[in-house]
Amino acid sequence: MKRIIAVILAVFLLCGVSYADVIYENVQSRTITRGVTHTYIEKLTEGGWQKINVIKADLSDSNVDVSVLYSSKGISYRSTVSALAKENNAVAAINAD
């Protein structure tokens, strides 16, 4: 039986800022591909601006696969996330070091 696993990764500012009263919020979601959505959240709080990116992936979808990306030049070769995504034909990538 396949399990539905949602992968939600977000970039947050300091914890104290994330609990501040929200003055303004804009949320935009788009489908990247079947089973993968990207949500961009922009908030103005008493502590300042927050810009949050969330990737949600339905791992029970046969179209979705999660894997570690590394350069064809070797695992120790440093590269940008966008370059690794392009090289590996990924539709979404997140820096998780």
N, CA, C and O atoms as a printed pandas DataFrame, in Angstrom:
     atom_number atom_name residue_name chain_id  residue_number  x_coord  y_coord  z_coord
0              1         N          MET        A               1    0.840   -1.183    0.000
1              2        CA          MET        A               1    0.000    0.000    0.000
2              3         C          MET        A               1    0.887    1.249    0.000
3              4         O          MET        A               1    1.814    1.387    0.799
4              5         N          LYS        A               2    0.567    2.138   -0.918
5              6        CA          LYS        A               2    1.363    3.361   -1.010
6              7         C          LYS        A               2    0.924    4.353    0.055
7              8         O          LYS        A               2   -0.265    4.522    0.324
8              9         N          ARG        A               3    1.895    4.993    0.644
9             10        CA          ARG        A               3    1.605    6.036    1.628
10            11         C          ARG        A               3    1.693    7.385    0.941
11            12         O          ARG        A               3    2.511    7.584    0.042
12            13         N          ILE        A               4    0.865    8.291    1.359
13            14        CA          ILE        A               4    0.968    9.658    0.850
14            15         C          ILE        A               4    1.845   10.431    1.813
15            16         O          ILE        A               4    1.508   10.629    2.981
16            17         N          ILE        A               5    2.969   10.855    1.293
17            18        CA          ILE        A               5    3.924   11.604    2.111
18            19         C          ILE        A               5    4.098   12.979    1.481
19            20         O          ILE        A               5    4.463   13.091    0.310
20            21         N          ALA        A               6    3.847   13.985    2.230
21            22        CA          ALA        A               6    4.038   15.346    1.725
22            23         C          ALA        A               6    5.344   15.883    2.278
23            24         O          ALA        A               6    5.602   15.823    3.480
24            25         N          VAL        A               7    6.151   16.401    1.394
25            26        CA          VAL        A               7    7.417   16.985    1.800
26            27         C          VAL        A               7    7.234   18.499    1.776
27            28         O          VAL        A               7    7.023   19.102    0.724
28            29         N          ILE        A               8    7.317   19.084    2.940
29            30        CA          ILE        A               8    7.168   20.530    3.026
30            31         C          ILE        A               8    8.457   21.106    3.603
31            32         O          ILE        A               8    8.838   20.827    4.739
32            33         N          LEU        A               9    9.107   21.910    2.786
33            34        CA          LEU        A               9   10.353   22.543    3.212
34            35         C          LEU        A               9   10.165   24.050    3.133
35            36         O          LEU        A               9    9.707   24.567    2.114
36            37         N          ALA        A              10   10.506   24.739    4.171
37            38        CA          ALA        A              10   10.338   26.192    4.165
38            39         C          ALA        A              10   11.569   26.861    4.752
39            40         O          ALA        A              10   12.262   26.301    5.601
40            41         N          VAL        A              11   11.813   28.035    4.292
41            42        CA          VAL        A              11   12.908   28.838    4.813
42            43         C          VAL        A              11   12.280   29.893    5.714
43            44         O          VAL        A              11   11.482   30.710    5.256
44            45         N          PHE        A              12   12.641   29.876    7.000
45            46        CA          PHE        A              12   12.089   30.816    7.963
46            47         C          PHE        A              12   13.189   31.724    8.499
47            48         O          PHE        A              12   14.356   31.341    8.565
48            49         N          LEU        A              13   12.804   32.898    8.867
49            50        CA          LEU        A              13   13.724   33.798    9.557
50            51         C          LEU        A              13   13.763   33.405   11.022
51            52         O          LEU        A              13   13.266   32.337   11.378
52            53         N          LEU        A              14   14.321   34.207   11.856
53            54        CA          LEU        A              14   14.426   33.896   13.275
54            55         C          LEU        A              14   13.065   33.564   13.868
55            56         O          LEU        A              14   12.055   34.141   13.463
56            57         N          CYS        A              15   13.028   32.643   14.820
57            58        CA          CYS        A              15   11.772   32.203   15.420
58            59         C          CYS        A              15   10.977   33.358   16.009
59            60         O          CYS        A              15    9.752   33.381   15.890
60            61         N          GLY        A              16   11.623   34.287   16.622
61            62        CA          GLY        A              16   10.923   35.424   17.202
62            63         C          GLY        A              16   10.174   36.230   16.173
63            64         O          GLY        A              16    9.087   36.737   16.448
64            65         N          VAL        A              17   10.746   36.356   14.977
65            66        CA          VAL        A              17   10.104   37.119   13.917
66            67         C          VAL        A              17    8.902   36.367   13.369
67            68         O          VAL        A              17    7.909   36.986   12.987
68            69         N          SER        A              18    8.974   35.047   13.325
69            70        CA          SER        A              18    7.893   34.270   12.731
70            71         C          SER        A              18    6.611   34.322   13.547
71            72         O          SER        A              18    5.544   33.992   13.028
72            73         N          TYR        A              19    6.686   34.727   14.813
73            74        CA          TYR        A              19    5.506   34.804   15.650
74            75         C          TYR        A              19    4.966   36.226   15.780
75            76         O          TYR        A              19    3.993   36.447   16.500
76            77         N          ALA        A              20    5.582   37.194   15.095
77            78        CA          ALA        A              20    5.142   38.576   15.171
78            79         C          ALA        A              20    3.804   38.740   14.447
79            80         O          ALA        A              20    3.466   37.947   13.569
80            81         N          ASP        A              21    3.055   39.765   14.819
81            82        CA          ASP        A              21    1.784   40.043   14.160
82            83         C          ASP        A              21    2.008   40.340   12.686
83            84         O          ASP        A              21    2.921   41.082   12.323
84            85         N          VAL        A              22    1.160   39.750   11.835
85            86        CA          VAL        A              22    1.274   39.937   10.398
86            87         C          VAL        A              22    0.556   41.223   10.002
87            88         O          VAL        A              22   -0.622   41.411   10.306
88            89         N          ILE        A              23    1.282   42.102    9.322
89            90        CA          ILE        A              23    0.724   43.357    8.833
90            91         C          ILE        A              23    0.223   43.173    7.404
91            92         O          ILE        A              23   -0.822   43.705    7.031
92            93         N          TYR        A              24    0.967   42.423    6.616
93            94        CA          TYR        A              24    0.631   42.177    5.208
94            95         C          TYR        A              24    1.066   40.763    4.867
95            96         O          TYR        A              24    2.104   40.296    5.338
96            97         N          GLU        A              25    0.266   40.073    4.039
97            98        CA          GLU        A              25    0.645   38.731    3.600
98            99         C          GLU        A              25    0.166   38.508    2.175
99           100         O          GLU        A              25   -0.972   38.832    1.836
100          101         N          ASN        A              26    1.031   37.959    1.351
101          102        CA          ASN        A              26    0.707   37.599   -0.024
102          103         C          ASN        A              26    1.136   36.152   -0.230
103          104         O          ASN        A              26    2.298   35.812   -0.006
104          105         N          VAL        A              27    0.198   35.288   -0.658
105          106        CA          VAL        A              27    0.481   33.872   -0.878
106          107         C          VAL        A              27    0.168   33.538   -2.327
107          108         O          VAL        A              27   -0.930   33.804   -2.814
108          109         N          GLN        A              28    1.152   32.947   -3.017
109          110        CA          GLN        A              28    0.972   32.530   -4.408
110          111         C          GLN        A              28    1.375   31.072   -4.535
111          112         O          GLN        A              28    2.473   30.688   -4.130
112          113         N          SER        A              29    0.483   30.256   -5.100
113          114        CA          SER        A              29    0.788   28.838   -5.311
114          115         C          SER        A              29    0.706   28.521   -6.793
115          116         O          SER        A              29   -0.111   29.078   -7.528
116          117         N          ARG        A              30    1.577   27.607   -7.213
117          118        CA          ARG        A              30    1.531   27.154   -8.611
118          119         C          ARG        A              30    1.952   25.691   -8.672
119          120         O          ARG        A              30    2.753   25.221   -7.864
120          121         N          THR        A              31    1.401   24.997   -9.632
121          122        CA          THR        A              31    1.767   23.607   -9.861
122          123         C          THR        A              31    3.014   23.585  -10.734
123          124         O          THR        A              31    3.032   24.173  -11.815
124          125         N          ILE        A              32    4.054   22.906  -10.261
125          126        CA          ILE        A              32    5.285   22.781  -11.037
126          127         C          ILE        A              32    5.135   21.649  -12.042
127          128         O          ILE        A              32    5.461   21.799  -13.220
128          129         N          THR        A              33    4.642   20.529  -11.567
129          130        CA          THR        A              33    4.346   19.368  -12.388
130          131         C          THR        A              33    3.350   18.525  -11.607
131          132         O          THR        A              33    3.087   18.812  -10.439
132          133         N          ARG        A              34    2.793   17.496  -12.223
133          134        CA          ARG        A              34    1.824   16.667  -11.513
134          135         C          ARG        A              34    2.444   16.136  -10.226
135          136         O          ARG        A              34    3.481   15.473  -10.259
136          137         N          GLY        A              35    1.806   16.431   -9.089
137          138        CA          GLY        A              35    2.299   15.950   -7.805
138          139         C          GLY        A              35    3.243   16.883   -7.071
139          140         O          GLY        A              35    3.639   16.593   -5.942
140          141         N          VAL        A              36    3.615   18.007   -7.693
141          142        CA          VAL        A              36    4.551   18.945   -7.057
142          143         C          VAL        A              36    4.009   20.372   -7.169
143          144         O          VAL        A              36    3.709   20.851   -8.262
144          145         N          THR        A              37    3.890   21.045   -6.013
145          146        CA          THR        A              37    3.453   22.442   -6.012
146          147         C          THR        A              37    4.482   23.311   -5.288
147          148         O          THR        A              37    5.184   22.857   -4.384
148          149         N          HIS        A              38    4.547   24.561   -5.710
149          150        CA          HIS        A              38    5.417   25.552   -5.076
150          151         C          HIS        A              38    4.524   26.658   -4.531
151          152         O          HIS        A              38    3.679   27.189   -5.253
152          153         N          THR        A              39    4.706   27.006   -3.266
153          154        CA          THR        A              39    3.981   28.115   -2.658
154          155         C          THR        A              39    4.991   29.144   -2.184
155          156         O          THR        A              39    5.947   28.822   -1.477
156          157         N          TYR        A              40    4.762   30.386   -2.584
157          158        CA          TYR        A              40    5.607   31.506   -2.166
158          159         C          TYR        A              40    4.781   32.378   -1.236
159          160         O          TYR        A              40    3.687   32.819   -1.587
160          161         N          ILE        A              41    5.315   32.620   -0.050
161          162        CA          ILE        A              41    4.625   33.425    0.954
162          163         C          ILE        A              41    5.504   34.620    1.283
163          164         O          ILE        A              41    6.674   34.472    1.634
164          165         N          GLU        A              42    4.930   35.787    1.165
165          166        CA          GLU        A              42    5.634   37.017    1.505
166          167         C          GLU        A              42    4.838   37.702    2.609
167          168         O          GLU        A              42    3.656   38.005    2.441
168          169         N          LYS        A              43    5.497   37.943    3.742
169          170        CA          LYS        A              43    4.819   38.539    4.890
170          171         C          LYS        A              43    5.583   39.753    5.379
171          172         O          LYS        A              43    6.814   39.777    5.382
172          173         N          LEU        A              44    4.828   40.759    5.793
173          174        CA          LEU        A              44    5.407   41.882    6.518
174          175         C          LEU        A              44    4.886   41.775    7.941
175          176         O          LEU        A              44    3.679   41.829    8.175
176          177         N          THR        A              45    5.795   41.625    8.882
177          178        CA          THR        A              45    5.427   41.519   10.288
178          179         C          THR        A              45    6.037   42.689   11.049
179          180         O          THR        A              45    6.778   43.494   10.484
180          181         N          GLU        A              46    5.722   42.771   12.311
181          182        CA          GLU        A              46    6.317   43.809   13.141
182          183         C          GLU        A              46    7.835   43.695   13.161
183          184         O          GLU        A              46    8.530   44.691   13.367
184          185         N          GLY        A              47    8.351   42.497   12.951
185          186        CA          GLY        A              47    9.785   42.253   12.956
186          187         C          GLY        A              47   10.454   42.418   11.612
187          188         O          GLY        A              47   11.678   42.322   11.531
188          189         N          GLY        A              48    9.698   42.663   10.547
189          190        CA          GLY        A              48   10.276   42.828    9.219
190          191         C          GLY        A              48    9.656   41.875    8.208
191          192         O          GLY        A              48    8.660   41.206    8.484
192          193         N          TRP        A              49   10.263   41.831    7.043
193          194        CA          TRP        A              49    9.768   41.002    5.945
194          195         C          TRP        A              49   10.223   39.561    6.094
195          196         O          TRP        A              49   11.332   39.290    6.555
196          197         N          GLN        A              50    9.354   38.641    5.698
197          198        CA          GLN        A              50    9.687   37.217    5.587
198          199         C          GLN        A              50    9.349   36.779    4.173
199          200         O          GLN        A              50    8.287   37.116    3.651
200          201         N          LYS        A              51   10.233   36.042    3.565
201          202        CA          LYS        A              51    9.996   35.461    2.239
202          203         C          LYS        A              51   10.188   33.966    2.382
203          204         O          LYS        A              51   11.290   33.497    2.664
204          205         N          ILE        A              52    9.114   33.217    2.187
205          206        CA          ILE        A              52    9.103   31.785    2.477
206          207         C          ILE        A              52    8.742   31.026    1.203
207          208         O          ILE        A              52    7.777   31.367    0.521
208          209         N          ASN        A              53    9.527   29.991    0.887
209          210        CA          ASN        A              53    9.250   29.116   -0.247
210          211         C          ASN        A              53    8.953   27.727    0.284
211          212         O          ASN        A              53    9.704   27.195    1.102
212          213         N          VAL        A              54    7.844   27.129   -0.185
213          214        CA          VAL        A              54    7.442   25.788    0.248
214          215         C          VAL        A              54    7.258   24.924   -0.998
215          216         O          VAL        A              54    6.536   25.293   -1.924
216          217         N          ILE        A              55    7.924   23.769   -1.004
217          218        CA          ILE        A              55    7.715   22.780   -2.058
218          219         C          ILE        A              55    6.958   21.620   -1.426
219          220         O          ILE        A              55    7.395   21.069   -0.416
220          221         N          LYS        A              56    5.826   21.249   -2.015
221          222        CA          LYS        A              56    5.037   20.127   -1.518
222          223         C          LYS        A              56    5.011   19.066   -2.613
223          224         O          LYS        A              56    4.623   19.333   -3.750
224          225         N          ALA        A              57    5.436   17.848   -2.243
225          226        CA          ALA        A              57    5.519   16.753   -3.215
226          227         C          ALA        A              57    4.715   15.566   -2.726
227          228         O          ALA        A              57    4.872   15.130   -1.586
228          229         N          ASP        A              58    3.853   15.041   -3.585
229          230        CA          ASP        A              58    3.074   13.846   -3.282
230          231         C          ASP        A              58    3.892   12.633   -3.724
231          232         O          ASP        A              58    3.912   12.288   -4.906
232          233         N          LEU        A              59    4.562   11.992   -2.774
233          234        CA          LEU        A              59    5.464   10.894   -3.109
234          235         C          LEU        A              59    4.745    9.623   -3.533
235          236         O          LEU        A              59    5.384    8.676   -3.990
236          237         N          SER        A              60    3.420    9.590   -3.388
237          238        CA          SER        A              60    2.673    8.426   -3.891
238          239         C          SER        A              60    2.402    8.555   -5.390
239          240         O          SER        A              60    1.966    7.595   -6.026
240          241         N          ASP        A              61    2.656    9.725   -5.951
241          242        CA          ASP        A              61    2.484    9.954   -7.385
242          243         C          ASP        A              61    3.676    9.359   -8.129
243          244         O          ASP        A              61    4.824    9.652   -7.794
244          245         N          SER        A              62    3.416    8.538   -9.119
245          246        CA          SER        A              62    4.502    7.889   -9.869
246          247         C          SER        A              62    5.347    8.895  -10.639
247          248         O          SER        A              62    6.443    8.561  -11.089
248          249         N          ASN        A              63    4.859   10.110  -10.794
249          250        CA          ASN        A              63    5.586   11.163  -11.498
250          251         C          ASN        A              63    6.639   11.826  -10.598
251          252         O          ASN        A              63    7.492   12.566  -11.089
252          253         N          VAL        A              64    6.585   11.566   -9.293
253          254        CA          VAL        A              64    7.427   12.266   -8.322
254          255         C          VAL        A              64    8.503   11.343   -7.764
255          256         O          VAL        A              64    8.244   10.190   -7.420
256          257         N          ASP        A              65    9.708   11.879   -7.686
257          258        CA          ASP        A              65   10.831   11.149   -7.100
258          259         C          ASP        A              65   11.691   12.149   -6.336
259          260         O          ASP        A              65   11.912   13.265   -6.804
260          261         N          VAL        A              66   12.162   11.761   -5.193
261          262        CA          VAL        A              66   13.049   12.606   -4.401
262          263         C          VAL        A              66   14.418   11.942   -4.366
263          264         O          VAL        A              66   14.533   10.754   -4.067
264          265         N          SER        A              67   15.443   12.709   -4.672
265          266        CA          SER        A              67   16.788   12.153   -4.644
266          267         C          SER        A              67   17.796   13.250   -4.321
267          268         O          SER        A              67   17.479   14.438   -4.378
268          269         N          VAL        A              68   18.993   12.840   -3.988
269          270        CA          VAL        A              68   20.089   13.760   -3.693
270          271         C          VAL        A              68   20.744   14.134   -5.013
271          272         O          VAL        A              68   21.029   13.271   -5.843
272          273         N          LEU        A              69   20.981   15.424   -5.198
273          274        CA          LEU        A              69   21.641   15.888   -6.412
274          275         C          LEU        A              69   23.107   16.166   -6.121
275          276         O          LEU        A              69   23.455   16.739   -5.088
276          277         N          TYR        A              70   23.946   15.756   -7.039
277          278        CA          TYR        A              70   25.366   16.086   -6.938
278          279         C          TYR        A              70   25.913   16.240   -8.346
279          280         O          TYR        A              70   25.341   15.728   -9.309
280          281         N          SER        A              71   27.006   16.938   -8.449
281          282        CA          SER        A              71   27.591   17.274   -9.736
282          283         C          SER        A              71   28.154   16.033  -10.426
283          284         O          SER        A              71   28.610   15.096   -9.771
284          285         N          SER        A              72   28.114   16.045  -11.747
285          286        CA          SER        A              72   28.734   14.968  -12.521
286          287         C          SER        A              72   30.262   14.994  -12.374
287          288         O          SER        A              72   30.944   14.035  -12.738
288          289         N          LYS        A              73   30.788   16.099  -11.839
289          290        CA          LYS        A              73   32.228   16.224  -11.613
290          291         C          LYS        A              73   32.661   15.561  -10.309
291          292         O          LYS        A              73   33.855   15.469  -10.024
292          293         N          GLY        A              74   31.702   15.103   -9.525
293          294        CA          GLY        A              74   32.022   14.425   -8.273
294          295         C          GLY        A              74   31.225   14.974   -7.108
295          296         O          GLY        A              74   30.737   16.104   -7.141
296          297         N          ILE        A              75   31.104   14.156   -6.081
297          298        CA          ILE        A              75   30.281   14.526   -4.936
298          299         C          ILE        A              75   30.873   15.688   -4.147
299          300         O          ILE        A              75   30.128   16.410   -3.485
300          301         N          SER        A              76   32.184   15.892   -4.195
301          302        CA          SER        A              76   32.811   16.970   -3.440
302          303         C          SER        A              76   32.912   18.271   -4.240
303          304         O          SER        A              76   33.392   19.278   -3.719
304          305         N          TYR        A              77   32.467   18.260   -5.497
305          306        CA          TYR        A              77   32.510   19.469   -6.327
306          307         C          TYR        A              77   31.383   20.409   -5.921
307          308         O          TYR        A              77   30.217   20.016   -5.891
308          309         N          ARG        A              78   31.738   21.659   -5.608
309          310        CA          ARG        A              78   30.739   22.649   -5.183
310          311         C          ARG        A              78   30.047   23.251   -6.392
311          312         O          ARG        A              78   30.684   23.576   -7.394
312          313         N          SER        A              79   28.738   23.396   -6.285
313          314        CA          SER        A              79   27.945   23.973   -7.359
314          315         C          SER        A              79   26.718   24.638   -6.759
315          316         O          SER        A              79   26.367   24.371   -5.610
316          317         N          THR        A              80   26.064   25.502   -7.524
317          318        CA          THR        A              80   24.842   26.134   -7.031
318          319         C          THR        A              80   23.667   25.160   -7.153
319          320         O          THR        A              80   23.700   24.219   -7.946
320          321         N          VAL        A              81   22.644   25.405   -6.359
321          322        CA          VAL        A              81   21.455   24.554   -6.391
322          323         C          VAL        A              81   20.812   24.613   -7.773
323          324         O          VAL        A              81   20.400   23.585   -8.310
324          325         N          SER        A              82   20.725   25.801   -8.347
325          326        CA          SER        A              82   20.106   25.927   -9.665
326          327         C          SER        A              82   20.903   25.184  -10.740
327          328         O          SER        A              82   20.313   24.589  -11.642
328          329         N          ALA        A              83   22.231   25.211  -10.654
329          330        CA          ALA        A              83   23.063   24.485  -11.623
330          331         C          ALA        A              83   22.885   22.975  -11.468
331          332         O          ALA        A              83   22.806   22.253  -12.462
332          333         N          LEU        A              84   22.823   22.499  -10.224
333          334        CA          LEU        A              84   22.605   21.063   -9.984
334          335         C          LEU        A              84   21.236   20.618  -10.489
335          336         O          LEU        A              84   21.110   19.544  -11.076
336          337         N          ALA        A              85   20.215   21.437  -10.263
337          338        CA          ALA        A              85   18.874   21.106  -10.741
338          339         C          ALA        A              85   18.853   21.007  -12.259
339          340         O          ALA        A              85   18.276   20.075  -12.821
340          341         N          LYS        A              86   19.481   21.967  -12.916
341          342        CA          LYS        A              86   19.530   21.963  -14.381
342          343         C          LYS        A              86   20.293   20.742  -14.904
343          344         O          LYS        A              86   19.834   20.067  -15.826
344          345         N          GLU        A              87   21.444   20.465  -14.320
345          346        CA          GLU        A              87   22.276   19.338  -14.750
346          347         C          GLU        A              87   21.560   17.993  -14.583
347          348         O          GLU        A              87   21.759   17.075  -15.379
348          349         N          ASN        A              88   20.723   17.884  -13.537
349          350        CA          ASN        A              88   20.036   16.633  -13.241
350          351         C          ASN        A              88   18.588   16.605  -13.724
351          352         O          ASN        A              88   17.844   15.682  -13.393
352          353         N          ASN        A              89   18.176   17.620  -14.513
353          354        CA          ASN        A              89   16.816   17.714  -15.043
354          355         C          ASN        A              89   15.748   17.677  -13.963
355          356         O          ASN        A              89   14.685   17.088  -14.156
356          357         N          ALA        A              90   16.028   18.305  -12.826
357          358        CA          ALA        A              90   15.073   18.364  -11.718
358          359         C          ALA        A              90   14.097   19.517  -11.953
359          360         O          ALA        A              90   14.487   20.554  -12.489
360          361         N          VAL        A              91   12.835   19.346  -11.560
361          362        CA          VAL        A              91   11.856   20.421  -11.689
362          363         C          VAL        A              91   11.869   21.313  -10.458
363          364         O          VAL        A              91   11.380   22.442  -10.510
364          365         N          ALA        A              92   12.425   20.823   -9.343
365          366        CA          ALA        A              92   12.539   21.620   -8.125
366          367         C          ALA        A              92   13.746   21.113   -7.341
367          368         O          ALA        A              92   14.078   19.928   -7.382
368          369         N          ALA        A              93   14.389   22.023   -6.632
369          370        CA          ALA        A              93   15.548   21.638   -5.808
370          371         C          ALA        A              93   15.630   22.559   -4.608
371          372         O          ALA        A              93   15.293   23.740   -4.689
372          373         N          ILE        A              94   16.082   22.005   -3.494
373          374        CA          ILE        A              94   16.205   22.764   -2.256
374          375         C          ILE        A              94   17.575   22.512   -1.656
375          376         O          ILE        A              94   18.033   21.373   -1.568
376          377         N          ASN        A              95   18.222   23.597   -1.245
377          378        CA          ASN        A              95   19.508   23.481   -0.574
378          379         C          ASN        A              95   19.265   22.970    0.837
379          380         O          ASN        A              95   18.572   23.618    1.621
380          381         N          ALA        A              96   19.823   21.830    1.163
381          382        CA          ALA        A              96   19.571   21.230    2.480
382          383         C          ALA        A              96   20.859   20.829    3.161
383          384         O          ALA        A              96   20.897   19.817    3.862
384          385         N          ASP        A              97   21.921   21.605    2.970
385          386        CA          ASP        A              97   23.170   21.266    3.635
386          387         C          ASP        A              97   23.174   21.911    4.982
387          388         O          ASP        A              97   24.137   21.764    5.734
